[in-house]
Every structure is written in C-alpha cells, then in structure tokens.
Amino acid sequence: MVRKSLGFYAAAIALAASLALPPAGASNDPGFEKQWGLHQIGAEAAWARTTGAKVRVGIVDAGIDLAHEDFANRVVAATSCLQSRGDPAKCEGSGQDDVGHGTHVAGIIAANRDNGIGVAGVAPDAELVVAKVADAGGGINIEDANAGIRWVVDQGARVVNLSLGDLLFVRTATFGSRLSDGIEYAWSKGAVPVIASGNSGLFGVGIGSQEYGDIDALVVGATGPDDLVADYSSPTGNAKWALLAPGGASDGDETRKVWSTFWEKDKQNSYAYLAGTSMAAPHVTGAVALLLAQGMSPQDAVQRLLDTADKSVACGADSPTCRGRLDVARATAR
C-alpha cells in the first residue's frame, strides 16, 4: 500500500474544487446557462478584455421595455420616430416597446451582467440609444427607419443595430427612400451599421438578400446551436462585409432558440426564446461595441470581426463573401 501525504490530499481537493468552479468570465445571471449563443462566440473570454463600457449602441427597432430590470442604467436616450417622414427632428415621445422584438434584440446586445437576474448581453456595459420605428402591429415605414438611424447616430451611437427583416412587414417610403440612405449616413458619421440578412428584397434596390453591393454595413445571417446555417436565414448575397452569428434553430425546440429579455403586455421583466436573423445581428452589434471600447476605429472593428470569424462554419449557398461565424473571443484578443 502506498501512503499519500496530507499535501497530496489537499492538492487533490483543491483540484476538484477548481474543476467545479464556473469558467472565468461566466455570469451569475440565472439565464446565462440558457444563452448558448454567448458560449458559441466565446463571450466569456472576451469579457476578460472588454465589456463595451461607454460605447453607445443604437437600437432602431420596435423600442425597448424601458422599465425592464435588465436595462437598469443602460438606456441613455430613447424616442419614437413613428410618422417622422424621414426627419429626425420630428422624432419625439416614448421609445417604449409594445411588440417585444426590440426588447429581445437589446438584451442580446447589452443586458446587465452579474446582477443576479435575467441574462447577460454581449457588451454588458454598453449604453443604449433607442429609436422606436415599428408600430404595435410590427409595421415599419422606411422613412421612419431612416429617421431613427439618423437620430441614434446624432445622439452619439457608434454602432447601429437594424434587425428589421424579421418584423411583420415593411412599408415602402412614399418618395422612394431606401434604407441605404440611413445606413450611409451612419457610416459617414463614424457609426457601424449592422443588418440582419432577413428576407429577400425587403428594402428596395441595394438592400436585399442578393443585392447589397457596396453598402457600408455588416450583413448577418443566422446559425443554430449546431453551427449550421438556420433554414430561415436569407443568404448574405454579394454584401462586402458578411458573417454569421447565433440566431437560433426553428425545429420546434425552444431551448435551441435565443433566450433574452422580452416585453409582454401587463407583465414586468419578461424573458423569452426567439429565433431569427434579428437575433443574430445583435450578437455582431455587441461584438462591434466590444472592439470600439478597445479603441479600434469603425473600419478596424469591421475588419477585425471578418478576419477572426470562424471559417470552419460554412455560410451556405448564395453567400460567397461571407467569412464564417462570429468569434468574439478571437476578435478581442490582442
């Protein structure tokens, strides 16, 4: 019989204890373990380097639940651009969500981390600037969307999330405006636009699943937990900047969708599973915020995400310029 010293047993106990600890950077939020997308992109490793502090993120969507517990101290400005007819000066009133979509998107980007409730965002210390552009039925007028983009940028947003393709429908502008007008305004002002690839042809010439051309925006398709392109995800087409990110599966298993903050009528502090390219884009938006907080320029942040994407994840048919799936751990590593 071999006798082992007390030191041996102490070391063994310490090793066992260390194996039982959560990984470095993991969150104490109870919903964190449901957030498979954060694990997939390496968010825990990224948080050791940057959390997106002081970077303003524009949410151009259905508004957000302004009273939600997971947005405490995150929202710095909010308004409604409904019926603004493309004029950001006419954006006024509340940015309160009454659809749920915008709240879900915002939580993926910047829900408070380590507050012991809810979920964590990709960039949990980023600041949110919110423009409501979708009405209670989920409808969007492109003129209102362009006004919303301009408004959040004028409020200091350095990255703008546009998860518009998964909302119910988009009404065309009365005078031929295109969403690219707002997108190029954002880029010209030093803000990075991020678009959900969504459905084909929603935004007119220059914005659709095949005809993105040289538009200055990151176009994002969706993957499921298996790292395969989701069957609902429109191709990224000829976009010059394209990649994939977790958006959830549509196979009927709720846990394979994306878990995030939500708004429900007559309820407080809701959370829900949703799937769509609308859920993929905010993972990328949060990643841009992390890089900007590290001091990168908009162009460098975009290029860094493309260069460090996981190229082992195939982008699928009709996405020849897509670089792979977002890897924020590699992107934030110096």
C-alpha positions in Angstrom: 0.0 0.0 0.0 1.3 3.4 -1.0 0.9 6.1 1.7 0.0 9.5 0.4 0.8 12.7 2.3 -1.7 15.2 3.6 -0.3 17.6 1.0 -1.4 15.2 -1.7 -5.0 15.1 -0.5 -5.1 18.9 -0.1 -3.9 19.3 -3.6 -6.5 16.8 -4.9 -9.3 18.6 -3.0 -8.1 21.9 -4.5 -8.1 20.5 -8.0 -11.6 19.1 -7.6 -12.8 22.4 -6.3 -11.3 24.3 -9.2 -13.0 21.9 -11.7 -16.3 22.6 -10.1 -15.9 26.4 -10.5 -17.6 28.1 -13.4 -15.3 29.2 -16.2 -13.5 32.5 -15.9 -15.8 35.3 -17.0 -19.0 33.4 -16.6 -22.0 35.3 -15.3 -24.1 34.8 -12.2 -27.2 35.7 -14.1 -29.7 32.7 -13.8 -30.5 32.8 -17.5 -26.8 32.7 -18.6 -26.7 28.9 -19.0 -29.6 29.2 -21.5 -27.5 31.6 -23.6 -25.8 29.0 -25.8 -25.0 31.8 -28.3 -22.7 33.6 -25.9 -20.8 30.4 -25.3 -20.6 29.7 -29.0 -19.0 33.0 -29.8 -16.6 33.0 -26.8 -18.1 35.9 -24.9 -16.7 34.8 -21.6 -13.2 35.1 -22.8 -13.9 38.5 -24.4 -15.3 39.9 -21.1 -11.9 39.5 -19.5 -10.6 42.1 -22.0 -13.6 44.4 -22.7 -17.2 44.8 -21.8 -18.1 47.7 -24.2 -18.1 50.4 -21.5 -19.0 53.9 -22.6 -19.8 52.8 -26.2 -23.3 53.9 -27.3 -25.3 51.4 -29.3 -28.2 52.5 -31.4 -31.3 50.2 -31.4 -33.6 51.1 -34.4 -36.5 48.7 -33.8 -39.8 48.5 -32.0 -38.5 50.3 -29.0 -37.5 48.5 -25.8 -39.1 47.9 -22.4 -37.7 51.0 -20.7 -38.6 49.7 -17.2 -37.1 46.2 -17.7 -34.8 45.1 -14.8 -32.0 44.1 -17.1 -31.7 47.5 -18.6 -31.1 49.4 -15.4 -28.6 52.2 -16.1 -28.2 51.1 -19.7 -30.6 53.4 -21.6 -29.2 57.0 -22.1 -31.8 58.2 -24.7 -35.0 56.9 -26.2 -37.6 58.3 -28.6 -40.3 57.4 -31.2 -39.7 58.1 -34.8 -43.1 56.9 -36.0 -44.6 59.2 -38.6 -41.5 61.3 -38.7 -41.4 61.1 -42.5 -37.6 60.8 -42.5 -36.9 63.8 -40.4 -35.1 63.0 -37.1 -36.2 66.4 -35.7 -39.7 65.0 -35.7 -38.7 62.1 -33.5 -40.5 62.6 -30.2 -42.3 60.8 -27.4 -41.6 57.4 -25.8 -39.3 54.6 -27.1 -41.3 52.1 -25.1 -41.7 48.7 -26.9 -45.2 47.3 -27.5 -44.2 44.4 -29.7 -41.4 42.6 -27.8 -39.0 42.4 -30.7 -36.8 45.4 -29.8 -36.5 44.4 -26.2 -35.3 40.9 -27.2 -32.7 42.5 -29.5 -31.5 45.0 -26.9 -31.0 42.3 -24.3 -28.7 40.3 -26.6 -26.6 43.4 -27.0 -26.4 44.9 -23.6 -28.4 43.3 -20.8 -26.8 43.9 -17.4 -24.3 41.1 -16.5 -23.7 39.8 -13.0 -26.7 41.5 -11.4 -28.0 38.1 -10.3 -31.1 38.4 -12.5 -32.1 37.6 -16.1 -29.4 37.3 -18.8 -26.2 38.9 -19.9 -25.5 40.9 -23.1 -22.6 40.5 -25.4 -21.5 44.0 -24.4 -23.0 44.3 -20.9 -21.5 47.7 -20.1 -22.5 49.4 -23.4 -25.0 52.3 -23.4 -28.3 52.1 -25.4 -29.8 54.8 -27.6 -33.3 53.7 -28.7 -35.4 54.8 -31.7 -38.8 53.2 -32.0 -39.7 52.8 -35.7 -42.1 49.8 -35.7 -45.7 50.3 -34.7 -47.8 48.0 -32.4 -48.5 45.7 -35.4 -44.8 45.3 -36.3 -45.1 47.5 -39.4 -42.2 49.7 -40.4 -42.0 52.7 -42.8 -38.6 53.1 -44.3 -38.7 56.8 -43.9 -39.2 56.3 -40.2 -36.4 53.8 -40.1 -34.0 56.3 -41.8 -35.0 59.0 -39.3 -34.4 56.5 -36.5 -30.9 55.8 -37.8 -30.1 59.4 -38.1 -31.5 60.2 -34.6 -29.5 57.5 -32.8 -26.3 58.5 -34.6 -26.9 62.1 -33.7 -27.2 61.0 -30.1 -23.8 59.5 -30.2 -24.4 55.9 -31.3 -21.2 54.3 -32.6 -22.8 51.1 -33.8 -26.4 50.8 -35.0 -28.4 47.5 -34.9 -31.0 47.1 -37.7 -32.9 43.8 -37.0 -35.8 44.9 -39.3 -36.2 42.0 -41.6 -37.9 39.7 -39.1 -40.6 42.2 -38.1 -44.0 41.6 -39.7 -43.8 43.8 -42.8 -42.0 46.9 -44.2 -44.0 49.6 -45.9 -42.1 51.3 -48.7 -41.4 55.0 -48.5 -43.7 57.4 -50.3 -40.9 59.3 -52.1 -38.6 56.4 -53.0 -36.3 56.5 -50.0 -34.2 53.4 -49.3 -32.8 52.1 -46.0 -29.3 52.5 -47.6 -29.8 56.3 -47.1 -29.8 56.0 -43.4 -27.1 53.3 -43.4 -24.7 55.5 -45.4 -25.4 58.5 -43.1 -24.4 56.3 -40.1 -21.2 55.2 -41.7 -20.3 58.7 -42.8 -20.6 59.8 -39.2 -18.3 57.0 -37.9 -21.0 54.6 -36.8 -21.1 50.9 -37.9 -24.4 49.7 -39.2 -25.3 46.0 -38.6 -28.1 44.5 -40.7 -30.0 41.2 -40.2 -30.0 39.4 -43.6 -33.7 38.8 -43.1 -36.0 38.2 -46.0 -35.2 38.8 -49.7 -35.9 42.2 -51.2 -37.5 44.0 -48.2 -35.7 47.3 -48.5 -35.7 48.0 -52.2 -32.8 48.3 -54.7 -29.5 48.0 -53.0 -30.8 46.2 -49.9 -31.9 42.6 -50.2 -30.7 39.1 -49.8 -28.7 39.2 -53.0 -28.1 42.9 -53.9 -26.2 44.5 -51.1 -23.5 45.7 -53.4 -21.0 48.1 -51.7 -23.3 49.2 -48.9 -21.3 50.1 -45.8 -22.8 47.7 -43.3 -22.2 44.3 -41.7 -24.8 41.9 -43.0 -25.5 39.0 -40.7 -27.0 35.6 -41.3 -28.1 33.1 -38.6 -26.8 29.8 -37.2 -28.3 27.4 -34.8 -26.6 25.7 -31.8 -25.2 23.1 -34.2 -23.3 25.8 -36.1 -25.2 25.2 -39.2 -26.9 28.0 -41.1 -30.5 28.2 -40.0 -33.1 27.2 -42.7 -34.9 30.5 -42.4 -31.7 32.6 -42.8 -31.6 34.6 -46.1 -28.3 34.5 -47.9 -25.9 37.4 -47.4 -25.5 37.6 -51.2 -22.9 40.0 -52.5 -22.5 42.0 -49.3 -18.9 43.3 -49.0 -19.0 42.6 -45.2 -20.8 39.5 -44.2 -20.7 36.9 -41.5 -22.9 34.6 -39.4 -23.9 34.7 -35.7 -26.2 32.7 -33.4 -29.8 33.3 -34.3 -31.4 30.0 -33.2 -33.0 27.0 -34.8 -36.6 26.7 -36.0 -37.0 23.0 -35.3 -39.6 23.4 -32.6 -37.2 23.0 -29.6 -37.5 26.3 -27.7 -34.1 25.8 -26.0 -32.4 25.9 -29.4 -33.7 29.4 -29.9 -32.1 32.6 -28.4 -33.1 33.4 -24.8 -33.2 37.1 -24.0 -35.2 40.0 -22.4 -38.8 40.5 -23.7 -41.8 42.7 -23.4 -45.3 41.4 -22.7 -48.4 43.4 -22.1 -49.3 43.7 -18.4 -46.2 41.8 -17.3 -42.9 43.1 -15.8 -39.4 41.9 -16.6 -40.2 39.2 -19.1 -37.8 36.9 -20.9 -38.4 34.7 -23.9 -37.0 32.4 -26.6 -37.0 33.8 -30.2 -35.2 32.7 -33.4 -34.3 34.8 -36.4 -31.6 36.8 -38.2 -32.9 39.5 -35.9 -31.3 37.6 -33.1 -28.1 37.0 -35.0 -27.4 40.7 -35.8 -27.3 41.9 -32.2 -24.6 39.4 -31.4 -22.5 41.1 -34.0 -23.5 44.6 -32.8 -22.4 43.8 -29.3 -19.1 42.5 -30.7 -18.5 45.8 -32.5 -19.1 47.6 -29.3 -16.5 45.5 -27.5 -13.9 46.3 -30.1 -14.7 50.0 -30.2 -14.3 50.1 -26.4 -10.8 48.6 -27.0 -10.0 51.8 -29.1 -10.5 50.4 -32.6 -11.7 52.6 -35.4 -15.0 51.6 -37.1 -13.2 50.3 -40.1 -10.7 48.3 -38.0 -13.5 46.9 -35.9 -15.3 45.6 -39.0 -12.2 44.2 -40.5 -11.2 42.5 -37.2 -14.6 40.7 -37.0 -14.3 39.5 -40.6 -10.6 38.4 -40.2 -11.3 36.4 -37.0 -14.6 34.8 -37.9 -14.6 31.0 -37.6 -14.1 30.0 -41.2 -14.8 26.3 -40.3 -18.5 27.3 -40.2 -19.9 27.2 -43.7 -22.1 30.1 -44.8 -24.3 28.2 -47.1 -25.4 28.8 -50.7 -25.5 32.2 -52.3 -23.3 33.8 -49.6 -19.9 33.9 -51.4 -18.5 36.9 -49.5 -19.5 35.6 -46.0 -16.4 35.0 -43.8 -17.8 32.5 -41.3 -19.4 32.6 -37.8 -18.6 35.4 -35.3 -15.8 34.6 -32.8 -15.6 37.4 -30.4 -13.0 35.7 -28.2 -10.5 35.8 -31.1 -11.6 39.2 -32.2 -10.9 40.9 -28.9 -7.6 39.1 -28.3 -4.6 41.3 -28.8 
